[in-house]
Amino acid sequence: MNILFVHQNFPGQYRELFAWLVAQGGHEIVFLTQRAVTQPVRGARVVQYRSHHKTAEDAYALSKYWEETCGNGLGAALAAVKLREAGFTPDIILGHVGWGELTFLKEVWPDTPIIGYFEYYFLARGGSVGFDPEFPASDHAPFIMHARNAVNFANIQTVDLGQSPTAWQRDTFPESFHSSIYVRHDGIRTDILRPNADASVMLGRLNRSVTVEDEIFTYMARNMEPTRGFHVFMRALPDILAARPEARVLIIGGSETSYGRSSGAKGGYRAEMEAEVGDRVDWDRVHFLGKVPYADYQKIIQISRCHIYLTVPFVLSWSLLESMSMGATIVASGTPPVREVITHGENGLLVDFFDPSGLARQVVEVLERPGDFAHLGHAARAHMLRHYDFRTRCLPEHVARINALVPRAKAIGIA
């Protein structure tokens, strides 16, 4: 089968499916992306495209995002024309809707079915915007959010089928979209992401490795920002460290802003929160690790006695599901996307997003009596195996959805 993937940030949410199809062999696979991939990918071609148009900083707010996505869409389409002229015609296209890259591909290959990844509908209410009163939305936010959905409305007409990774994310879209979008996560490699009692992490400050025998708790986000509750976590930190004098916290993430309003401070929200909590924190026991290699991240979660995950109502992080797969005891915010995967007291613990003191109390309990909460990590992993395992739960449905749109002779087999 000829397969075209489209995602601005190769491989994006297609990491597992792309790798599996490449390993399967027998397919001609092209991945169209904005990312510069310098190393050749065995078994596939990665083709870089450039946006045809970049918006001006002072562009009209209501149309700025649509203008940007149109630039991406035309850039992807022009790259697709070159692929077509070189003799490549895909049997199926799999791509992310949000950046506009799929918008014009039917103009290039009108008969090729497209499965679009519908990650998030921009909500003025009930989503990330305006959720936290500390970061109020502007009066124009409802209009801007609705205008940003132009790309979603255009692409529900472009694609033959949509995919959303969670029911909550699918349900952010209007009800008229729902029958066109199937819900199945991209998939978690539970065979790789598993508990490891022998894991260790070298901490240069201590000049030794820490293991499951140490009192380690963890927090992770792509970037330390309010959307992922970094400010709440930092406000809980003084009480946790004061109550547990032997505990150390390992923090993974960058200092930029992925989602929402950027900090005005030099050093971002990390600098803001360090200044706020000040000398109430024993900084010798706080380890900001930055963005770490994937293998190191796994070890960090594997030695963690308690992993903290916080988010406003927004896209659910892979890191939460991966931590569950590794059997972590998780304390998380009881926000809607989290409640889809964690049931309080069964496979994790939920706290009020707005209550740093409550978060601290719950983490301290876990650190004090890890044995009393160990069953939660076992149950979390079992939940991942039953519902999110890539090979047994997610891959079969993704392949079935692809096969339903292509001729039987082209169908993908699963051994």
N, C-alpha and C positions, 0 to 999 in steps of 0.2 A: 504494500500500500504506500502511496505517496502522502506524507503527512506534513502539514505546515503548522508550526507553533508560532504564536505572535505574543510577545510580552516585552515591554520596554526594558525590563531588568532581568535578563537571562539568568537562571531559568525560571525565576519567580515561583509561583505556586505549582508549576509543572515539574518541579525538581524530580519527584519520584516517578511520575508517569513517563517523562522524557527519558530518564535513565533506563527504565524497564523496557521501553520500546527499542531503544538503541541496543540494549543487551540482547533483546530477542532476535534481532537481525532480520534480514529479508525485507526491510522497509527503506524507502528513500525519505529521509527526514531532514527538513530544513527548519531552522529556528531563526525567525526575524526579530531583531532586537535593536534598541538604541545603545546597548552596552557594548563597549569595545572588548571583545574576547580575544586575547592575544595568543592563547594556546589552542591548537586545533582540537576539536572534539571528535574522538574516534567514532565512526559510524553515523555521523551527522554533519551537516553544514550549518554553521552559525553565520548569518548574514546581517551585517550592521546596516541600519537605515538612519537617516537624519531627518529630524522634523523639518517640514517644508517652511515653517513660519514660527517665529517666537514672538510672543506678545510684548508690548511695551509695558513698562512698570506702571504708567499712568493710564493704561487701557480701561475702558468702561467696565466697572466691576460686574455688571450683570451679564456681560457677554465675554468677559476675559477668559473664563475657563473653556467655553465653547470654542473660542478662537484658538486657544492652545491645543485643544483636542483635534480640531480640524487640521492644524499644522502637522500633528502627529499622524493623523489618518491619511493625509495626502502623501506625506513622506513614506509611510508604509506602503501605500498603494503604488507609488512610483517605483519603489524597490520590487514590489510584486510584479509589475509590468516587466521589469528586467528579468526576473525569474521566468516569467511566461515566455518571453522572447528567447530565453536560453533553453527552452524545452521542458520546463518543469510545470506541471499542472497537478495541484494537490487533489487527493480524493476526499480529504477532510481537513478543515482548518479549526484549530483550537487556539483561542486567544482571549486576552483580558479586555473587557469592555471599557474600563474606567478611563483609559488615557486616549481613547478615540481611535486606536490603531486598526480596529475592524471596520470602521464606518464605511469605507469606500471599497472594500475588497470584493464585494459582489459586482462592482463595476469592472473588475479585472477577471474574476472567475464567476460568472453568474450562476453556473450550474453546480458549483462546489458547496456542499453543506458546511455550515459554521456552527460550532458550539462555543458560546460566549460565556466568559466567567463574570458573573454579576456579583461583585464583592460588597457593594454598599450603595444604598440610596441616601442622598444627602437630606437629612431630616432637620427641620427647624425646631421640632419638638420631639422628645423621646429618644434622641440620639446623643451624640457628644456635644453638640452646640447648646450652650445654655444649661447643661446639666449641673455644673459646679458653679454655685453663685459667686465664688471667689473670682471666677473668670466669666463675667456676664457677656452675653451676646450683644452685638450692636442692634440698634433699631432696624437696620437694613438686612440683618442676617436672614430672616425668613425669605426675602426676595432673592438674595444671593444664593442661598441653598437651593431654592427651587430652580433658579436659572442654571445652576451647575448640573441639574439632572437632565439637561437637554441631551447630553451624550447617552444617558440611559434610555431615554425615549427614542432616540434615533436608532439605537442598536437593538432594541427589542424587536424592531421591524427588520433589521438586517440579518440577525442570526436565525438559524433553524431551531435551535434549542439553547436554553441557558442552564448554567450551573451555579449554585451557591454552596459554600462549604458548610454552613450551619442553617438551621431553620430560622434562627433569629435574624440572620443576615438576609435571607430570602424574604422574610416578612417585613423588612424595612421597605421593600418595594411595594408599589400599589398592588391591590388585589388583582387587577387585570393582568399583571405580569406573572402571577403565581403558577398558573397552569402551563406556562412556557419554560419554567425553571425547575430543574430537579435538584434535590438537596443531597449532596454527598461530599464529605470532606476530601481534600486532596490525598490524604492518607499519611499515617504515621508508621515509621519503620520500627515496630515494636521488637523486631528481631535484633536490631542494633541498639535501640534505646531501651535498655533494661537496667535493673538494679545491679550494682557491683560493690560488694562489701569491701573489696580490696583496693578500691580507687584511692588515689592520693593526689594532692595538689601542693606544689611547691610555693611557699610564700617567702619572697626574698627578705621581707622585713623581719621575719622570724628566723631566717636561715635554716628552715626545716620544712618538711611536708606536713600538711594536716590531712586527717583521715576521718572516717566515721566515728572514731573514738574522741575526736575533738568536738566541742560545742559550737558548731557552725550553723548559721542561718544565712539565707540568700535572698537576693532580689535581683530581678533581671528585666530589662526593657531595651528595645533597640536603641532608644535614646531616653535620657532621664528627663521626663516632661510630665505635666499635669494629666494629659490624656491617659497615661499609664500610672497615675496615682503616685508619682515620685514625691510630691510635696507631702502627701499623707504618710507615706513610708518614713520620710525623714523626720516628721513630727512625732512619729511613734518611737524612733530610734533611741532618744535619751532614756525613756522609761524601760525599754527592753534591756539596754546595756547596764543600766543601774541595777535592775533586778537580777541580772545574770552576769556577775563579774568575770566569769571565765569565757563568756560567749564572744565570738567574733562574727562579723558580717562580711560576706563577700558580695560585691555589687558589680554586676555586669551591665555595660551599656555605654553609649557615647554621650557627649554633651551638646549635641545639636538638637534640633526639633524636627520630628517626623510628622507630627500631627498637631494641628491647632496653632495658637498664637505663640510666636517666639518670645523668649525672654529678652528683656532689654539689657540685661546685665552681661558684662564680660565674663565668660565662663558659663553662661546659660543658667538654667534652673538649678544646676548643681551648686554653682557659686551663690545663688540667692539663698538656697536652703542651708548651705554651710554657714552662711552669715546669720541666718535666723536662729538656728539651734545653737550655734556658737560653742561656748565652753560647757554647755550641758551634756556634751558628748565626749566620751573618751576616744579621741581620734586614733589612738594607737591600735584600737581594735576594729577600726573601720578600714576596709580594703576596697578601694575603687580600682577595679581591674580593667576598665575600658572595654573595648570590643575584643573578644578573645577568639582564638581558633575553635572550630566546632568540637574537636576532640577534647579540648580543655573545658569547654562549657559543659560537656557531658559529665566529666569527672567532678566538676564543681557541684552540679545537681546531685550526683550520686553520693557525695559525702555530706550533703546538707541534712541537718536534723529537722529543719523547717524551711520551706520555700514560700516566699510571699509573692502573690500575683495580684495586682490591682489594675482595674481599668474602668473608665467611664463606659456607658453604653456605646460600644464601637466594635470594630472587627476583632474577633477573638485571636489572640496571638498563638502561633504555633508553639511557642515556648511553654505555654500552659499545658498543652496536650502532650508535648514531649516530656515535660517534668512528670506528668501523671504516668506516662509509659515507663519512666525510670523508677517508679514507686515512691516518689517524694511525698512527704506529708505536707500538704499545701494549705495555707491560710490565704484566702482570696476574698476580693470584694464581692458582695452579694448582688452584683449588677446583672441585668438580664442575659447578656451573652454568656456569662460565667455559669449562671444557674442552669443553662442547657446541658452542661457537662458535670457540674459538681452539685451533689445533694449534701447539705450540711449534716455532718455526723455519720455519713455513709461512706463517702470516698474523698472527703476533704472538709474543710471548715470555712464558713462564710461569715464575714463581718460587714458592718456598715462602712461604706466607702468614706463617709464623712466623719468617722470617729477614730482618730489616731490612738486615743487612749484604749478604746475597745480592741483595736488591732494589736496594740502592745500587750494587753492582758492575755489575749488568745495565743500570741506567739510565745510569751513567757510560759504559759501552761505547757505548751508542746515541748519547749526546751527543758522544763523541769521534769516532765514525766514522758519522755519519748516512747517508752514501752506502752503506755496507755493509748497512744495514738497511732502506733505502728500499723494497725489493721487498716487505717485509712489509705496508706500508700499501697498496700496490697490490693485493696478494692479499686483504687484509682487505676492501677495497671490492668486489672481485670476488665474495667470499663473500656479502656483503650483497646484491649484485645477483642472485645465483643463488638465494638461499634466503629473504631477508627483505624484498625490495622490495615495498612496499605495492601498487603498481598491478599488477604482473605475477605476483607469487607469493602474496601474502596475500589481497588483495581477492577474487580469483576463488574461492578456497576458502570464504571467509566467506559470499559471496553464494550459492554452491552449497549450503552447509549451511542457510542461511535458506530458499532456494527449495524444498529437500526437505521442509520442514515446513509450507509454505503451499500453497493451491490454485494450480494452474498459471496460472490467469488473473491471479493476484496477483504472479507471479514478477518479480523484479528483473532487468533486463537490463544487460549490460555492453557498451558500444559498442566 
